[in-house]
Amino acid sequence: MQNETQKECCGNMFPDCLHLKDNVPNEGKVFTVWMKTPKGSVLPVHSDRSIEINHDQWEECQQCADFECCYKLSMAKIALESAVASQ
């Protein structure tokens, strides 16, 4: 895949974890994160965090010729976002 153009979705299985928004779906190609806060809450408390998996999209991604590269790039982004967030 060195000289080929990557698909726009490559590396985007997960949402951008550095910029998660409350009370809206934070969507990646396959995974969605919800950060729900109580209405009227003054404190930055998340009462409910959840992850949704789009199983149909996961199956479609696995059929893609670029799946291995995309998965590795997605995981590398998650690792970097985790390192940046912990600083």
BAFI-457895 format. One record per residue: residue number from 1; x, y, z of N, C-alpha, C in turn. Coordinates in steps of 0.1 Angstrom, whole numbers, padded with zeros to 4 digits, always signed. Example, Ala and Ser with C-alpha at 12.3 -4.5 7.8 and 13.67 -1.06 7.14 Angstrom:
% residues 2
   milum    n_px    n_py    n_pz   ca_px   ca_py   ca_pz    c_px    c_py    c_pz
       1   +0132   -0057   +0078   +0123   -0045   +0078   +0132   -0033   +0078
       2   +0128   -0022   +0071   +0137   -0011   +0071   +0129   +0000   +0079
END
This chain:
% residues 87
   milum    n_px    n_py    n_pz   ca_px   ca_py   ca_pz    c_px    c_py    c_pz
       1   +0008   -0012   +0000   +0000   +0000   +0000   +0009   +0013   +0000
       2   +0021   +0011   -0003   +0030   +0023   -0001   +0027   +0034   -0011
       3   +0025   +0031   -0024   +0023   +0042   -0033   +0008   +0044   -0037
       4   -0001   +0038   -0029   -0015   +0039   -0032   -0021   +0050   -0022
       5   -0032   +0055   -0027   -0039   +0065   -0018   -0047   +0058   -0008
       6   -0046   +0062   +0005   -0054   +0056   +0015   -0068   +0061   +0014
       7   -0077   +0052   +0019   -0091   +0056   +0020   -0092   +0067   +0031
       8   -0102   +0076   +0029   -0104   +0086   +0039   -0107   +0081   +0053
       9   -0113   +0069   +0054   -0117   +0064   +0067   -0105   +0056   +0074
      10   -0094   +0055   +0067   -0083   +0047   +0072   -0078   +0053   +0085
      11   -0078   +0045   +0096   -0073   +0049   +0109   -0084   +0056   +0117
      12   -0096   +0055   +0113   -0107   +0062   +0120   -0118   +0053   +0126
      13   -0114   +0041   +0130   -0123   +0031   +0135   -0129   +0037   +0149
      14   -0121   +0044   +0156   -0125   +0050   +0169   -0127   +0065   +0168
      15   -0135   +0070   +0177   -0137   +0085   +0177   -0124   +0092   +0182
      16   -0123   +0105   +0180   -0112   +0113   +0185   -0114   +0114   +0200
      17   -0106   +0106   +0208   -0107   +0106   +0222   -0102   +0118   +0229
      18   -0095   +0127   +0222   -0091   +0139   +0229   -0101   +0150   +0229
      19   -0112   +0148   +0221   -0122   +0159   +0220   -0136   +0153   +0221
      20   -0138   +0144   +0231   -0151   +0138   +0234   -0161   +0149   +0239
      21   -0172   +0149   +0233   -0183   +0158   +0237   -0193   +0151   +0246
      22   -0199   +0159   +0255   -0210   +0153   +0263   -0223   +0153   +0256
      23   -0231   +0142   +0259   -0245   +0141   +0255   -0247   +0141   +0240
      24   -0237   +0137   +0233   -0238   +0135   +0218   -0230   +0123   +0215
      25   -0233   +0116   +0204   -0225   +0105   +0200   -0212   +0109   +0194
      26   -0201   +0104   +0200   -0187   +0107   +0195   -0184   +0095   +0186
      27   -0185   +0096   +0173   -0185   +0085   +0164   -0172   +0083   +0157
      28   -0168   +0071   +0156   -0157   +0066   +0147   -0164   +0058   +0137
      29   -0156   +0052   +0128   -0162   +0044   +0117   -0169   +0032   +0123
      30   -0164   +0026   +0134   -0170   +0014   +0139   -0175   +0016   +0154
      31   -0168   +0024   +0161   -0171   +0025   +0176   -0176   +0039   +0179
      32   -0186   +0040   +0188   -0192   +0053   +0192   -0190   +0053   +0207
      33   -0186   +0065   +0212   -0185   +0067   +0227   -0195   +0077   +0231
      34   -0202   +0074   +0242   -0212   +0083   +0248   -0206   +0088   +0261
      35   -0207   +0101   +0264   -0203   +0107   +0277   -0215   +0115   +0282
      36   -0223   +0108   +0289   -0236   +0114   +0293   -0234   +0121   +0307
      37   -0238   +0134   +0307   -0238   +0141   +0320   -0253   +0145   +0324
      38   -0256   +0145   +0336   -0269   +0149   +0340   -0272   +0163   +0336
      39   -0284   +0166   +0332   -0288   +0179   +0328   -0288   +0188   +0340
      40   -0282   +0200   +0338   -0281   +0210   +0348   -0270   +0208   +0358
      41   -0261   +0198   +0355   -0250   +0195   +0364   -0239   +0206   +0363
      42   -0235   +0211   +0374   -0225   +0221   +0374   -0211   +0215   +0374
      43   -0210   +0204   +0381   -0197   +0197   +0382   -0194   +0189   +0369
      44   -0182   +0187   +0365   -0179   +0179   +0353   -0179   +0164   +0356
      45   -0191   +0159   +0359   -0192   +0145   +0363   -0200   +0138   +0352
      46   -0195   +0127   +0348   -0201   +0118   +0338   -0209   +0107   +0345
      47   -0222   +0108   +0345   -0229   +0097   +0352   -0230   +0084   +0344
      48   -0228   +0085   +0331   -0229   +0073   +0323   -0220   +0074   +0311
      49   -0211   +0064   +0310   -0202   +0064   +0298   -0204   +0050   +0292
      50   -0205   +0050   +0279   -0208   +0038   +0272   -0201   +0038   +0258
      51   -0200   +0026   +0253   -0194   +0024   +0240   -0203   +0015   +0232
      52   -0206   +0020   +0220   -0214   +0012   +0210   -0206   +0007   +0199
      53   -0209   -0005   +0195   -0201   -0011   +0183   -0211   -0013   +0172
      54   -0207   -0008   +0160   -0215   -0010   +0148   -0210   -0023   +0142
      55   -0217   -0034   +0145   -0212   -0047   +0141   -0212   -0049   +0126
      56   -0222   -0043   +0119   -0222   -0044   +0105   -0210   -0037   +0099
      57   -0207   -0025   +0104   -0195   -0018   +0099   -0182   -0025   +0102
      58   -0182   -0032   +0114   -0170   -0040   +0117   -0168   -0051   +0107
      59   -0179   -0058   +0104   -0178   -0068   +0094   -0173   -0063   +0080
      60   -0179   -0051   +0076   -0175   -0045   +0064   -0160   -0041   +0064
      61   -0155   -0036   +0075   -0141   -0032   +0076   -0132   -0044   +0075
      62   -0136   -0055   +0081   -0128   -0067   +0080   -0126   -0072   +0066
      63   -0136   -0069   +0057   -0135   -0073   +0043   -0127   -0064   +0035
      64   -0123   -0053   +0040   -0115   -0043   +0033   -0101   -0048   +0031
      65   -0095   -0045   +0019   -0081   -0049   +0017   -0071   -0042   +0026
      66   -0075   -0030   +0031   -0067   -0022   +0039   -0069   -0024   +0054
      67   -0077   -0034   +0058   -0081   -0036   +0072   -0069   -0036   +0082
      68   -0059   -0044   +0079   -0048   -0046   +0088   -0041   -0032   +0090
      69   -0038   -0025   +0080   -0032   -0012   +0081   -0041   -0002   +0089
      70   -0054   -0002   +0085   -0063   +0007   +0092   -0064   +0004   +0107
      71   -0065   -0009   +0110   -0066   -0013   +0124   -0054   -0008   +0132
      72   -0042   -0011   +0126   -0030   -0007   +0133   -0029   +0008   +0135
      73   -0033   +0016   +0124   -0033   +0030   +0125   -0043   +0035   +0136
      74   -0054   +0029   +0136   -0065   +0033   +0146   -0059   +0030   +0160
      75   -0053   +0019   +0162   -0047   +0015   +0176   -0036   +0025   +0179
      76   -0028   +0028   +0170   -0017   +0038   +0172   -0022   +0051   +0176
      77   -0033   +0056   +0170   -0039   +0069   +0174   -0045   +0068   +0188
      78   -0051   +0057   +0191   -0056   +0055   +0205   -0045   +0056   +0215
      79   -0034   +0049   +0212   -0022   +0049   +0221   -0017   +0063   +0223
      80   -0015   +0071   +0212   -0010   +0084   +0213   -0020   +0094   +0220
      81   -0033   +0092   +0217   -0043   +0101   +0224   -0042   +0098   +0239
      82   -0041   +0085   +0243   -0040   +0082   +0257   -0028   +0088   +0264
      83   -0016   +0088   +0257   -0004   +0094   +0262   -0005   +0109   +0264
      84   -0011   +0115   +0254   -0013   +0130   +0254   -0023   +0134   +0265
      85   -0034   +0126   +0266   -0044   +0129   +0276   -0039   +0127   +0291
      86   -0029   +0119   +0293   -0024   +0116   +0306   -0014   +0127   +0311
      87   -0010   +0136   +0302   +0000   +0146   +0305   -0006   +0157   +0312
END
